[in-house]
Amino acid sequence: MDVTVLITHFQTPDLLDAAVDTFRAHYPAVQVLVVDNGSRGNSPRRLDALEERHGDAVRVHRLDENCYHGPAMHLAVRRLINTRYVFALDSDTETRRAGFLESMVDALDSDPTHYAAGRVLRVSRRGFVSADGPVQVCWVPYKLFDRSLYLTLPPFEHHGTPNLRNCEAAVQRGLRLIEYPIEEYVHHVGQGTVEGHGYGLGWRGRISALLHRLGI
């Protein structure tokens, strides 16, 4: 498959090991790229061990500082990946069984307007999940997308929902987000990095959450 798996990481090596090891157990022939956001402590040593354990199938690109999830993904898609498709996978996931990548690739291959596949949710314009939200997104922890189409859209950004503007622009253009039951194959442990280190949004994140609660 013409796919690269992209995982961004910051200071959670135990979660990262589980994410990479369980994915590779089911897809040993698919290339994995880990972008490390300037982790410190024992993370560099653990990243070295991860590369040694998986050989050429897993690459680690180390950044000097934390540029956060969305910008790190954008850097990788623009500069480090050249496959047709990118499967973005959070570091706090565990792959339970195979079969999903083949089906998701087939779904995108079937129509040139199919941009991304995964769990499609509606969110508010601030990126909070809302049943009647005006924006559709492929949910962040696990999604497959077409790299060439991505590069024509707004980039992933430093945000709690980093693909918010990207998916909104795609749908406005007439591209489609394809619903796929990815959670039946990949378990999202949930906010592993966020729980330990936050989103790094500072006052912007607090104001956005307040305005969302106020319905603004």
PAZA-795063 format. One line per 2 residues: their letters; for each residue z, x, y of N, C-alpha, C. Coordinates in Angstrom, 1 decimal. Layout:
<rs>
a	Z,X,Y,Z,X,Y,Z,X,Y; ...;
</rs>
This chain:
<rs>
md	0.0,0.8,-1.2,0.0,0.0,0.0,0.0,0.9,1.2; -0.7,0.4,2.2,-0.8,1.2,3.5,0.3,0.8,4.4;
vt	1.5,1.2,4.0,2.8,0.7,4.6,3.7,1.9,4.8; 4.4,2.0,5.9,5.5,2.9,6.1,6.7,2.1,6.4;
vl	7.8,2.4,5.7,9.1,1.8,6.0,9.8,2.5,7.1; 10.2,1.8,8.2,10.9,2.5,9.3,12.3,2.0,9.4;
it	13.2,3.0,9.4,14.7,2.7,9.5,15.2,3.5,10.7; 15.9,2.9,11.6,16.6,3.6,12.7,18.0,3.7,12.3;
hf	18.7,4.8,12.7,20.1,5.1,12.3,20.9,5.7,13.4; 22.2,5.2,13.4,23.1,5.9,14.3,24.5,5.8,13.7;
qt	25.0,6.9,13.3,26.4,7.1,12.9,26.9,6.2,11.8; 26.0,5.8,10.9,26.5,5.0,9.7,25.9,5.5,8.5;
pd	26.2,6.7,8.1,25.5,7.3,6.9,25.7,6.6,5.6; 26.8,6.0,5.4,27.1,5.3,4.2,26.1,4.1,4.0;
ll	26.0,3.4,5.1,25.0,2.2,5.1,23.6,2.7,4.9; 23.3,3.8,5.6,21.9,4.3,5.5,21.6,4.8,4.1;
da	22.5,5.5,3.5,22.3,5.9,2.1,22.0,4.7,1.2; 22.7,3.6,1.4,22.5,2.4,0.5,21.2,1.8,0.8;
av	20.8,1.7,2.1,19.5,1.1,2.5,18.4,1.9,1.9; 18.4,3.2,2.0,17.3,4.0,1.5,17.3,4.0,0.0;
dt	18.4,4.3,-0.6,18.5,4.4,-2.1,18.1,3.1,-2.8; 18.5,1.9,-2.3,18.2,0.7,-2.9,16.7,0.3,-2.7;
fr	16.2,0.6,-1.5,14.7,0.4,-1.3,13.9,1.3,-2.2; 14.2,2.6,-2.3,13.5,3.5,-3.1,13.6,3.2,-4.6;
ah	14.7,2.6,-5.0,14.8,2.2,-6.4,13.7,1.2,-6.8; 13.3,0.4,-5.9,12.3,-0.7,-6.2,10.9,-0.3,-5.7;
yp	10.8,0.6,-4.7,9.5,1.0,-4.2,9.4,2.6,-4.1; 9.4,3.3,-5.2,9.5,4.7,-5.2,8.2,5.4,-4.6;
av	7.1,4.6,-4.5,5.9,5.2,-4.0,5.6,5.0,-2.5; 6.5,4.2,-1.8,6.3,3.9,-0.4,7.1,4.8,0.5;
qv	6.4,5.4,1.5,7.0,6.4,2.4,8.0,5.7,3.3; 9.1,6.4,3.4,10.2,5.9,4.3,10.4,6.9,5.4;
lv	10.5,6.4,6.7,10.8,7.2,7.8,12.1,6.8,8.4; 13.0,7.7,8.6,14.3,7.4,9.2,14.3,8.1,10.6;
vd	14.5,7.4,11.6,14.7,7.9,13.0,16.2,7.9,13.3; 16.7,9.1,13.4,18.1,9.2,13.7,18.3,9.3,15.2;
ng	19.2,8.5,15.8,19.4,8.4,17.2,20.5,9.3,17.7; 20.4,10.6,17.4,21.3,11.6,17.9,22.7,11.5,17.3;
sr	22.8,11.2,16.0,24.1,11.1,15.4,24.8,12.4,15.3; 26.2,12.3,15.4,27.0,13.5,15.4,27.9,13.4,14.2;
gn	29.0,14.3,14.2,29.9,14.3,13.1,29.3,14.7,11.8; 29.6,14.0,10.7,29.0,14.4,9.4,27.7,13.8,9.1;
sp	27.1,13.0,10.1,25.8,12.4,9.8,24.7,13.4,9.6; 24.6,14.5,10.4,23.5,15.5,10.2,23.5,16.0,8.8;
rr	24.7,16.4,8.2,24.8,16.9,6.9,24.3,15.8,5.9; 24.7,14.6,6.1,24.3,13.5,5.2,22.8,13.2,5.3;
ld	22.2,13.4,6.4,20.8,13.2,6.6,20.0,14.3,5.8; 20.6,15.5,5.9,20.0,16.6,5.1,20.0,16.3,3.6;
al	21.1,15.7,3.1,21.3,15.4,1.7,20.4,14.3,1.3; 20.2,13.3,2.2,19.3,12.2,2.0,17.8,12.7,1.7;
ee	17.4,13.6,2.6,16.1,14.2,2.4,16.0,15.0,1.1; 17.0,15.8,0.8,16.9,16.6,-0.4,16.9,15.7,-1.6;
rh	17.6,14.6,-1.6,17.7,13.7,-2.7,16.3,13.0,-3.0; 15.6,12.7,-2.0,14.4,11.9,-2.1,13.1,12.7,-1.9;
gd	13.2,13.9,-1.6,12.0,14.8,-1.4,11.1,14.3,-0.3; 9.8,14.5,-0.6,8.8,14.1,0.4,8.7,12.6,0.7;
av	9.3,11.8,-0.1,9.1,10.4,0.1,9.9,9.8,1.3; 10.9,10.6,1.7,11.8,10.2,2.9,11.7,11.3,3.9;
rv	11.3,10.9,5.1,11.3,11.9,6.2,12.4,11.4,7.2; 13.1,12.4,7.8,14.0,12.1,8.9,13.6,12.8,10.1;
hr	13.4,11.9,11.2,13.1,12.5,12.5,14.3,12.4,13.4; 14.8,13.5,13.9,16.0,13.5,14.6,15.8,13.6,16.1;
ld	16.4,12.6,16.8,16.4,12.6,18.2,17.7,13.3,18.8; 17.6,13.9,19.9,18.7,14.6,20.5,19.8,13.7,21.0;
en	19.4,12.5,21.5,20.3,11.5,22.1,20.0,10.1,21.5; 20.9,9.2,21.7,20.7,7.8,21.3,19.8,7.1,22.3;
cy	18.6,6.8,21.9,17.8,6.0,22.8,17.8,4.5,22.4; 18.6,4.2,21.4,18.8,2.8,20.9,17.7,2.3,20.0;
hg	18.0,1.2,19.4,17.2,0.7,18.3,15.7,0.4,18.7; 15.5,-0.4,19.6,14.1,-0.8,20.0,13.3,0.4,20.5;
pa	13.7,1.2,21.5,13.0,2.4,21.9,12.7,3.4,20.8; 13.7,3.5,19.9,13.5,4.5,18.7,12.4,4.0,17.8;
mh	12.3,2.6,17.6,11.3,2.1,16.7,9.9,2.3,17.4; 9.9,2.0,18.7,8.6,2.1,19.5,8.1,3.6,19.4;
la	9.0,4.5,19.6,8.6,5.9,19.5,8.0,6.2,18.2; 8.6,5.7,17.1,8.1,6.0,15.8,6.8,5.4,15.5;
vr	6.6,4.1,15.9,5.3,3.4,15.7,4.2,4.1,16.5; 4.5,4.5,17.7,3.5,5.1,18.6,3.1,6.6,18.2;
rl	4.1,7.3,17.7,3.9,8.8,17.6,4.0,9.3,16.2; 4.8,8.6,15.3,5.1,9.2,14.0,4.5,8.5,12.8;
in	3.9,7.3,13.0,3.4,6.5,11.9,1.9,6.3,12.1; 1.1,6.4,11.0,-0.3,6.1,11.2,-0.8,5.1,10.1;
tr	0.1,4.5,9.3,-0.3,3.5,8.4,-0.7,2.2,9.1; -1.4,1.3,8.4,-1.8,0.1,9.0,-0.6,-0.8,9.3;
yv	0.3,-0.8,8.3,1.5,-1.7,8.5,2.8,-0.9,8.6; 3.8,-1.5,9.2,5.1,-0.9,9.3,6.1,-2.0,8.8;
fa	7.0,-1.6,7.9,8.0,-2.5,7.5,9.3,-2.0,8.1; 9.8,-2.7,9.2,11.0,-2.3,9.9,12.2,-2.8,9.1;
ld	13.1,-2.0,8.7,14.2,-2.3,7.9,15.5,-1.8,8.5; 16.5,-2.6,8.7,17.7,-2.1,9.3,18.5,-1.3,8.3;
sd	19.3,-0.4,8.9,20.1,0.5,8.1,21.3,-0.2,7.3; 21.6,-1.4,7.7,22.6,-2.1,7.0,22.1,-3.2,6.1;
te	21.1,-2.8,5.3,20.5,-3.7,4.3,20.6,-3.0,2.9; 20.4,-3.9,1.9,20.3,-3.5,0.5,19.2,-4.2,-0.1;
tr	18.2,-3.5,-0.7,17.1,-4.1,-1.4,17.5,-4.5,-2.8; 17.4,-5.8,-3.1,17.9,-6.3,-4.4,16.8,-6.4,-5.5;
ra	15.5,-6.6,-5.1,14.4,-6.7,-6.1,13.1,-6.4,-5.4; 12.1,-6.1,-6.1,10.8,-5.8,-5.6,9.9,-7.1,-5.6;
gf	8.7,-6.9,-5.1,7.7,-8.0,-5.0,7.4,-8.5,-3.6; 8.3,-8.3,-2.7,8.1,-8.8,-1.3,7.1,-8.1,-0.5;
le	7.0,-6.8,-0.6,6.0,-6.0,0.2,4.6,-6.4,-0.1; 4.3,-6.5,-1.4,3.0,-6.9,-1.8,2.6,-8.3,-1.3;
sm	3.5,-9.2,-1.4,3.2,-10.6,-0.9,3.1,-10.6,0.7; 3.9,-9.8,1.4,3.8,-9.8,2.8,2.5,-9.1,3.3;
vd	2.1,-8.1,2.6,0.9,-7.4,3.0,-0.3,-8.4,2.7; -0.3,-9.1,1.6,-1.3,-10.0,1.3,-1.4,-11.1,2.4;
al	-0.2,-11.5,2.9,-0.2,-12.6,4.0,-0.8,-12.1,5.2; -0.6,-10.8,5.6,-1.2,-10.3,6.8,-2.7,-10.0,6.6;
ds	-3.0,-9.5,5.4,-4.4,-9.2,5.2,-5.3,-10.5,5.2; -4.7,-11.6,4.9,-5.5,-12.8,4.7,-6.1,-13.4,6.0;
dp	-5.7,-12.9,7.2,-6.2,-13.5,8.4,-5.9,-12.5,9.6; -6.9,-12.1,10.4,-6.7,-11.1,11.4,-5.8,-11.6,12.5;
th	-5.5,-12.9,12.6,-4.5,-13.3,13.6,-3.1,-13.3,13.1; -2.9,-12.9,11.8,-1.5,-12.7,11.3,-0.9,-11.4,11.7;
ya	0.0,-11.4,12.6,0.6,-10.2,13.2,1.8,-9.7,12.4; 2.7,-10.6,12.1,4.0,-10.1,11.4,4.4,-11.1,10.4;
ag	5.2,-10.7,9.5,5.8,-11.5,8.4,7.2,-11.2,8.2; 8.0,-12.3,8.0,9.4,-12.1,7.7,10.1,-13.4,7.9;
rv	11.4,-13.4,8.2,12.2,-14.6,8.5,11.9,-14.9,10.0; 11.2,-16.1,10.2,10.8,-16.5,11.6,11.9,-17.4,12.1;
lr	12.5,-17.1,13.3,13.5,-17.9,13.9,13.1,-18.2,15.3; 13.7,-19.3,15.8,13.6,-19.7,17.2,14.8,-19.1,18.0;
vs	14.5,-18.6,19.1,15.6,-18.0,20.0,15.4,-18.5,21.4; 16.4,-18.4,22.2,16.3,-18.6,23.6,15.6,-17.5,24.3;
rr	15.3,-17.7,25.6,14.5,-16.6,26.3,15.4,-15.4,26.5; 16.7,-15.5,26.2,17.6,-14.3,26.2,17.8,-13.7,24.8;
gf	17.1,-14.3,23.8,17.2,-13.7,22.5,18.2,-14.2,21.6; 19.0,-15.3,22.0,20.0,-15.8,21.1,19.4,-16.9,20.2;
vs	19.8,-16.9,18.9,19.3,-17.9,18.0,19.6,-19.3,18.5; 18.6,-20.2,18.5,18.7,-21.5,19.0,17.7,-22.4,18.3;
ad	18.1,-23.5,17.7,17.2,-24.3,16.9,16.0,-24.8,17.7; 16.2,-25.1,19.0,15.2,-25.6,19.9,14.7,-24.5,20.9;
gp	15.0,-23.3,20.5,14.6,-22.2,21.4,13.1,-22.1,21.6; 12.6,-21.7,22.8,11.2,-21.7,23.1,10.4,-20.5,22.6;
vq	11.1,-19.5,22.0,10.5,-18.3,21.6,10.7,-18.1,20.1; 9.6,-17.7,19.4,9.6,-17.4,18.0,9.7,-15.9,17.8;
vc	10.5,-15.4,16.9,10.6,-14.0,16.6,10.7,-13.8,15.1; 10.1,-12.7,14.6,10.4,-12.3,13.2,11.8,-11.6,13.3;
wv	12.8,-12.1,12.5,14.1,-11.6,12.7,14.2,-10.1,12.4; 15.1,-9.4,13.2,15.1,-8.0,13.3,15.3,-7.2,12.0;
py	16.3,-7.6,11.1,16.6,-6.7,10.0,15.5,-6.3,9.0; 14.5,-7.2,8.9,13.5,-6.9,7.9,12.2,-7.7,8.3;
kl	11.2,-6.9,8.7,9.9,-7.6,9.1,8.8,-6.6,8.9; 7.6,-7.1,8.5,6.4,-6.3,8.4,5.5,-6.7,9.5;
fd	4.9,-5.7,10.1,4.0,-6.0,11.2,2.8,-5.0,11.2; 1.7,-5.5,11.9,0.5,-4.8,12.0,0.6,-3.8,13.1;
rs	0.5,-2.5,12.8,0.7,-1.4,13.8,-0.3,-1.5,14.9; -1.6,-1.7,14.6,-2.6,-1.7,15.6,-2.4,-2.8,16.6;
ly	-2.0,-4.0,16.1,-1.8,-5.1,17.0,-0.5,-4.9,17.8; 0.5,-4.3,17.2,1.7,-3.9,18.0,1.4,-3.1,19.2;
lt	0.5,-2.1,19.1,0.2,-1.2,20.2,-0.5,-1.9,21.3; -0.9,-3.1,21.2,-1.5,-3.9,22.2,-0.6,-4.9,22.9;
lp	0.7,-4.9,22.5,1.7,-5.8,22.9,2.8,-5.1,23.6; 3.7,-5.8,24.3,4.9,-5.2,24.9,5.7,-4.5,23.9;
pf	6.2,-3.3,24.2,6.9,-2.6,23.1,8.3,-3.1,22.8; 8.8,-2.8,21.6,10.2,-3.0,21.3,11.0,-2.4,22.4;
eh	12.2,-3.1,22.8,13.0,-2.6,23.9,14.4,-2.5,23.5; 15.2,-2.0,24.4,16.7,-1.9,24.2,17.3,-3.2,24.5;
hg	17.5,-4.0,23.5,17.9,-5.4,23.6,18.6,-5.8,22.3; 19.4,-6.8,22.3,20.0,-7.3,21.0,18.9,-7.8,20.1;
tp	17.8,-8.3,20.7,16.7,-8.8,19.9,15.5,-7.9,20.4; 15.3,-6.7,19.9,14.4,-5.8,20.5,12.9,-6.2,20.4;
nl	12.6,-7.1,19.6,11.2,-7.6,19.5,11.0,-8.9,20.2; 11.9,-9.3,21.1,11.8,-10.6,21.8,10.5,-10.7,22.6;
rn	10.3,-9.8,23.5,9.1,-9.9,24.4,7.8,-9.6,23.6; 8.0,-8.8,22.6,6.8,-8.4,21.7,6.3,-9.6,21.0;
ce	7.2,-10.4,20.3,6.8,-11.6,19.6,6.4,-12.7,20.5; 7.0,-12.8,21.6,6.7,-13.9,22.6,5.2,-13.7,23.0;
aa	4.9,-12.4,23.4,3.5,-12.2,23.9,2.5,-12.3,22.7; 2.9,-12.0,21.5,2.0,-12.1,20.4,1.6,-13.6,20.2;
vq	2.6,-14.5,20.2,2.4,-15.9,20.0,1.6,-16.5,21.1; 1.9,-16.1,22.4,1.1,-16.6,23.5,-0.4,-16.2,23.4;
rg	-0.6,-15.1,22.8,-2.0,-14.6,22.6,-2.7,-15.3,21.5; -2.0,-16.1,20.7,-2.6,-16.7,19.5,-2.4,-16.1,18.2;
lr	-1.6,-15.0,18.2,-1.3,-14.3,16.9,-0.2,-15.1,16.3; -0.1,-14.9,15.0,0.9,-15.7,14.2,1.9,-14.9,13.5;
li	3.1,-15.4,13.5,4.3,-14.9,12.8,4.4,-15.7,11.5; 4.3,-15.0,10.3,4.3,-15.7,9.1,5.7,-15.8,8.4;
ey	6.1,-17.0,8.1,7.4,-17.1,7.5,7.4,-16.6,6.0; 8.4,-15.8,5.7,8.5,-15.2,4.3,9.9,-15.1,4.0;
pi	10.3,-15.6,2.8,11.8,-15.6,2.4,12.3,-14.2,2.0; 12.2,-13.3,3.0,12.6,-11.9,2.7,14.1,-11.8,2.3;
ee	14.9,-12.7,2.8,16.4,-12.6,2.4,16.6,-12.9,0.9; 15.6,-13.4,0.2,15.7,-13.5,-1.2,15.6,-12.2,-2.0;
yv	15.1,-11.2,-1.3,14.8,-9.9,-1.8,15.7,-8.8,-1.2; 16.0,-8.9,0.0,16.7,-7.9,0.7,18.0,-8.5,1.4;
hh	19.1,-8.0,1.0,20.4,-8.5,1.6,20.7,-7.8,2.9; 21.0,-8.5,3.9,21.4,-8.0,5.2,22.9,-8.0,5.3;
vg	23.5,-6.8,5.2,25.0,-6.7,5.2,25.5,-7.3,6.5; 24.9,-7.0,7.6,25.2,-7.6,8.9,25.9,-6.7,9.9;
qg	25.2,-6.4,10.9,25.7,-5.7,12.1,26.5,-4.5,11.8; 26.1,-3.7,10.9,26.8,-2.5,10.5,27.0,-1.5,11.7;
tv	25.9,-1.2,12.4,25.9,-0.3,13.5,26.6,-1.0,14.7; 26.2,-2.2,14.9,26.7,-3.0,16.1,28.3,-3.1,16.0;
eg	28.8,-3.4,14.8,30.2,-3.5,14.7,31.0,-2.2,15.0; 30.4,-1.1,14.7,31.0,0.2,14.9,30.8,0.8,16.3;
hg	29.6,0.5,16.8,29.2,1.2,18.1,28.6,0.3,19.2; 28.5,-1.0,18.9,28.0,-2.0,19.9,26.5,-1.8,20.1;
yg	26.0,-2.7,21.0,24.5,-2.6,21.4,24.2,-1.6,22.4; 25.2,-1.1,23.1,25.0,-0.2,24.2,24.3,-0.8,25.4;
lg	24.5,-2.1,25.6,23.9,-2.8,26.7,24.8,-2.9,28.0; 26.1,-2.6,27.8,27.0,-2.6,28.9,27.0,-4.0,29.6;
wr	27.1,-4.0,31.0,27.3,-5.2,31.7,26.1,-6.2,31.6; 24.9,-5.6,31.3,23.7,-6.5,31.1,23.9,-7.4,29.9;
gr	24.4,-6.8,28.8,24.7,-7.7,27.6,25.7,-8.7,27.9; 26.8,-8.4,28.6,27.8,-9.4,28.8,27.4,-10.5,29.7;
is	26.6,-10.1,30.8,26.0,-11.2,31.7,25.1,-12.1,30.9; 24.2,-11.5,30.1,23.2,-12.3,29.3,23.9,-13.2,28.4;
al	25.0,-12.8,27.7,25.8,-13.7,26.8,26.4,-14.8,27.6; 27.0,-14.5,28.8,27.6,-15.5,29.6,26.6,-16.5,30.1;
lh	25.5,-16.1,30.5,24.4,-17.0,31.0,23.9,-17.9,29.8; 23.8,-17.3,28.7,23.4,-18.1,27.5,24.4,-19.2,27.2;
rl	25.7,-18.9,27.3,26.7,-19.9,27.0,26.7,-21.0,28.1; 26.3,-20.6,29.3,26.3,-21.6,30.4,25.0,-22.4,30.3;
gi	24.1,-22.0,29.4,22.8,-22.7,29.3,21.8,-22.3,30.4; 22.0,-21.1,31.0,21.1,-20.7,32.1,20.1,-19.7,31.6;
</rs>
